[in-house]
Amino acid sequence: MPISRRKPYQYKVHKSRIKKTKIRELCAVERAFAVGASVFGISTNKDIAECFDPPVDKSTIARLVKRIRERADQEGTPITDPSLYETLPGRGRPELLDDALLLRIIEIVTQGRTHRKKEPLQAIQDGDFDELPPMSVSTFENVMYEAGYTRRKPGWKPPLTEDEMQDRCAWAVAHNPDKYKEGDGLGFNFRSCVYTDETLARIGEQRGMQRAWFRLEERYDVDVKHDRVQKYCKLQFYGAFTYNHKGPCHIYGHEIEEEKAAAKVALNQENAERREHVEKQQNYARAALQE
């Protein structure tokens, strides 16, 4: 085997760059101090430069005084104006959208279900933001992301029937007789109730579901969720919880075959009733629109 006489080369070695000159940037207070001492003849530029830590060059002080004088003459302000010593904005485009325009973008997107489901490019091409300055797709997306919105799959939630609503209303009134008196503490403490911890109800699976702009706490809003009954109904429960109590109060265990069969029969019956109720409501709504 031949002997390699080449020296080993170390790849991907990040060497620290040694700067030949010290970079020193003066803040607004230091600029005002240097210009005041130089203009009023309190000290020379060399002595002023040596006052800073680390020190700067005397030519830096001379250029600073010249630049401040030119800005004061151009703007017509005295040399004691504090705005002359502030750092000027750097290069680049100024802010395209102010706070009012940002709020207007969110109002346009969240005004209805159709606007929430539009893709960013489609919303811009449809002219939804013609009243605003022209902006790119990435600018629009960044505005929505910074406001806490994300394009998520809209949830499916089965609606309550009229009988279920009446039962819940009657139970609440029976357990809270003084509902019109606030702050007396004599009503029913609803925090002592045990609420079932349910997952996001999904009725069936829909391919190619359109995503919508909404925050996580807005998933049950009218413009986001869908109150529909499809072919299959799935409503899963993982446990139950109460307020001021950490962790589930009860975890449902494994069902035996008899319990599974009984639950399946009950679920099919409930789905049939819900489907029939919703179909009737849809027929009533169509008939009302045709009148």
Secondary structure as UniProt FT lines:
FT   HELIX           28..39
FT   TURN            40..41
FT   HELIX           45..50
FT   HELIX           58..75
FT   TURN            79..80
FT   HELIX           82..85
FT   HELIX           99..109
FT   TURN            110..111
FT   HELIX           113..117
FT   HELIX           120..125
FT   TURN            126..131
FT   HELIX           137..146
FT   TURN            147..148
FT   STRAND          150..152
FT   HELIX           162..175
FT   TURN            177..180
FT   HELIX           190..192
FT   STRAND          195..198
FT   TURN            207..208
FT   STRAND          212..214
FT   HELIX           216..218
FT   TURN            219..220
FT   TURN            222..224
FT   STRAND          237..241
FT   TURN            243..244
FT   STRAND          250..251
FT   HELIX           257..290
//
